[in-house]
Structures are given as structure tokens and as C-alpha cells.
Amino acid sequence: PAVLAKAVEQHPTDARLLLAAAEVALQDGRAEDAEAFASRGFALAPWSLRLAALRTWSAAATGRCDEATRRLGIAQGLLPERPSQKVTDGFRELMGLLKQCQEAAAGATSAGRTHTGAQLRQREACGLQLRPRGGVTRAVHVRLRQPMSHSPR
């Protein structure tokens, strides 16, 4: 990660490096860092399904369910006409995470608490999956290797 951080620092407008940094951060459980990297990358490459999916995961992982739901809509708009089964399964996993996020938020609200990322991390210890298990981001990585230098549309 230190080498990747240095590379991002030296090349702050390289969307591929920002994507890699976001993926590593999310896999390491650093959702806030993943959010920052993915958002910077998506600003540079708004056609990237991988970056859109990572932004969705990171919003859900930090307990911002409404933002994650909005971002899911953006990511779905980037899906190819006929997505691979892996991509379809990954989005199904992501929608399941959003449902869990919303249920956790509803439970926290009904108990009179504010829903925060810290509460979601506590729920993760009880079995709530917050990190992609290779679904959306890995499926998109394998199946949709889109060039970052230009929009494919």
C-alpha cells in the first residue's frame, strides 16, 4: 500500500492508480480512503463501472445508505446491455449489502440512535458483510477492462 500511495501522490490524475488504491483500501477495510480514491478516479473516468461500483461499496460501508443507493443507480446506468453472469452476481451482492445497510439504519433509528459507520462496523463483527467478496469489483475487473483514457460510449 505504501508504494501505491506514493504512486498516487506522484500521478494524482491517473484513474487506474486511483482505482487500484480504492480497491486495496476497501479490501483492507479502509472505506473512507476507498471513498476518496474512488471518487477522485470517477471524476476523471465517469464511464468506469468499476469506479462507480467502488463508490457504491464505500458509501454503504461507511453507513451512508441513501448515498449508496443513489450511486448504485449511477453504476447500473453504466452496465453493458448484456452483463456477464459475474457482473450480474456482483450487483446482486451489492444490492444485498444495501438492503442490510438500510435494515441496520432502520434498526438504529428505531432504537433512537443515529446510524453511523461505526455502528455498521460493529454489525460487521456480527456477520454483516461490508467488503466486496470479489463480486462487483472483481467481476468488473475481469470482464469489463475498459480503457481509462477515453470513454467507450
C-alpha positions as CSV (number, residue, x, y, z in Angstrom):
1,P,0.0,0.0,0.0
2,A,2.8,2.5,0.7
3,V,4.2,2.0,-2.9
4,L,0.7,2.6,-4.3
5,A,0.1,5.7,-2.1
6,K,3.4,7.1,-3.4
7,A,2.4,6.3,-7.0
8,V,-1.0,8.1,-6.5
9,E,0.8,11.1,-5.0
10,Q,3.2,11.3,-8.0
11,H,0.4,10.7,-10.5
12,P,-2.8,12.2,-9.0
13,T,-4.7,12.2,-12.3
14,D,-4.1,8.6,-13.2
15,A,-7.6,7.0,-12.8
16,R,-6.1,3.4,-13.0
17,L,-3.9,4.1,-10.0
18,L,-6.8,5.7,-8.1
19,L,-8.9,2.6,-8.9
20,A,-6.2,0.3,-7.6
21,A,-5.8,2.4,-4.5
22,A,-9.6,2.3,-3.9
23,E,-9.7,-1.5,-4.3
24,V,-6.8,-2.1,-1.9
25,A,-8.3,0.4,0.6
26,L,-11.7,-1.3,0.5
27,Q,-10.3,-4.8,0.8
28,D,-8.2,-3.6,3.8
29,G,-11.4,-2.2,5.5
30,R,-10.5,1.4,5.0
31,A,-13.8,2.5,3.4
32,E,-13.2,6.2,3.9
33,D,-9.9,6.0,2.0
34,A,-11.6,3.9,-0.7
35,E,-14.2,6.5,-1.0
36,A,-11.7,9.3,-1.5
37,F,-9.7,7.4,-4.1
38,A,-12.8,6.1,-6.0
39,S,-14.4,9.5,-6.1
40,R,-11.3,11.1,-7.5
41,G,-11.0,8.4,-10.0
42,F,-14.6,8.6,-11.0
43,A,-14.3,12.3,-11.6
44,L,-11.6,11.5,-14.1
45,A,-13.2,8.5,-15.7
46,P,-17.0,8.8,-15.2
47,W,-17.6,5.9,-17.6
48,S,-15.8,3.4,-15.3
49,L,-18.2,0.8,-14.0
50,R,-15.5,-0.4,-11.6
51,L,-15.1,3.0,-10.0
52,A,-18.8,3.6,-9.8
53,A,-19.2,0.2,-8.1
54,L,-16.4,1.0,-5.6
55,R,-18.0,4.4,-4.8
56,T,-21.2,2.5,-4.0
57,W,-19.5,-0.1,-1.8
58,S,-17.6,2.6,0.1
59,A,-20.8,4.7,0.8
60,A,-22.6,1.6,2.1
61,A,-19.5,0.5,4.1
62,T,-19.5,3.9,5.9
63,G,-23.2,3.7,6.6
64,R,-24.5,6.2,4.1
65,C,-27.2,4.0,2.7
66,D,-29.1,6.8,0.8
67,E,-25.9,7.9,-1.0
68,A,-25.0,4.2,-1.7
69,T,-28.5,3.7,-3.2
70,R,-28.0,6.9,-5.4
71,R,-24.6,5.7,-6.5
72,L,-26.0,2.2,-7.3
73,G,-28.3,3.9,-9.8
74,I,-25.3,5.6,-11.4
75,A,-23.4,2.3,-11.6
76,Q,-26.4,0.4,-13.0
77,G,-26.6,3.1,-15.8
78,L,-23.1,2.1,-16.8
79,L,-23.8,-1.6,-17.1
80,P,-23.4,-3.1,-20.6
81,E,-26.5,-4.2,-22.4
82,R,-25.7,-7.9,-21.6
83,P,-23.6,-8.0,-18.5
84,S,-21.7,-11.2,-17.7
85,Q,-23.0,-13.6,-15.0
86,K,-20.2,-12.5,-12.7
87,V,-21.2,-8.8,-13.0
88,T,-24.8,-9.7,-12.5
89,D,-24.0,-11.7,-9.4
90,G,-21.8,-8.9,-8.1
91,F,-24.6,-6.4,-8.5
92,R,-26.9,-8.8,-6.7
93,E,-24.4,-9.0,-3.9
94,L,-24.1,-5.2,-3.8
95,M,-27.9,-4.8,-3.6
96,G,-28.0,-7.3,-0.7
97,L,-25.4,-5.2,1.1
98,L,-27.5,-2.1,0.5
99,K,-30.6,-3.9,1.9
100,Q,-28.5,-4.8,5.0
101,C,-27.3,-1.2,5.3
102,Q,-30.9,0.1,5.2
103,E,-32.1,-2.5,7.7
104,A,-29.2,-1.6,10.1
105,A,-30.1,2.1,9.6
106,A,-33.8,1.4,10.4
107,G,-32.8,-0.6,13.5
108,A,-30.6,2.1,14.7
109,T,-33.2,4.8,14.1
110,S,-36.0,2.8,15.8
111,A,-33.6,2.3,18.8
112,G,-33.2,6.1,18.9
113,R,-29.6,6.1,17.7
114,T,-28.0,7.8,14.7
115,H,-26.8,5.4,12.1
116,T,-23.0,5.7,11.6
117,G,-20.2,3.9,10.0
118,A,-19.0,2.9,13.5
119,Q,-22.3,1.1,14.1
120,L,-22.0,-0.7,10.8
121,R,-18.5,-1.8,11.7
122,Q,-20.0,-3.2,15.0
123,R,-22.6,-5.0,12.9
124,E,-19.9,-6.4,10.6
125,A,-18.4,-8.2,13.6
126,C,-21.8,-9.8,14.0
127,G,-21.8,-11.0,10.4
128,L,-22.8,-8.0,8.2
129,Q,-20.6,-8.2,5.1
130,L,-19.3,-4.8,4.3
131,R,-16.4,-5.6,1.9
132,P,-16.9,-6.9,-1.6
133,R,-16.1,-10.6,-1.7
134,G,-14.9,-10.3,-5.3
135,G,-18.4,-9.7,-6.7
136,V,-18.9,-6.4,-8.3
137,T,-15.4,-5.0,-8.4
138,R,-13.5,-8.2,-9.3
139,A,-16.2,-9.2,-11.8
140,V,-16.0,-5.9,-13.5
141,H,-12.2,-6.0,-13.3
142,V,-12.2,-9.4,-15.1
143,R,-15.0,-8.8,-17.6
144,L,-15.0,-5.1,-18.4
145,R,-11.4,-4.0,-18.7
146,Q,-12.4,-0.6,-20.2
147,P,-9.6,1.8,-21.1
148,M,-9.4,4.7,-18.7
149,S,-8.0,7.1,-21.3
150,H,-11.3,7.6,-23.2
151,S,-15.0,7.0,-22.9
152,P,-16.2,3.8,-24.7
153,R,-19.5,5.4,-25.4
